[in-house]
Amino acid sequence: MTPTATVLESANERLSASDQTGRAIIARRLNALDKLRLLKAAGPMLSENQAWLGVAMLAASVVEIDGIPVPMPTSEKQIEALVARLGDPGLDAVATAISDHDSPSGQSSGN
């Protein structure tokens, strides 16, 4: 596999998780453009709030909940609506999936 193909495959990799409520959540790692767009959606003040931005990035990484596609949020209100929809159980599941994927073993537990 070429280096470019490896990067593209990694960028499009889907991470599966199940939250405590039983929802099937699919997420992916945000790329540089996704992060830039999220910062734009958050606005200048919230973009400097690392705690808020961390939660927003977890939410924005979700691409599907229970088989239903989730679009990338493009405004502060959409970010907040997605965070509310996921709640703590969904955000915890996404954080675990990303953390497991990034662990040295590279294995996702899939929760």
CORKA-V101388 format. One record per helix or strand of 2 or more residues. SS is the DSSP state (A for helix, B for strand). FROM is the first residue (numbers start at 1). LEN is the number of residues. If there is no record, write none. Layout:
# CORKA-V101388
SS;FROM;LEN / SS;FROM;LEN
This chain:
# CORKA-V101388
A;3;9 / B;15;4 / B;24;4 / A;32;15 / A;50;11 / B;62;4 / B;68;2 / A;76;27
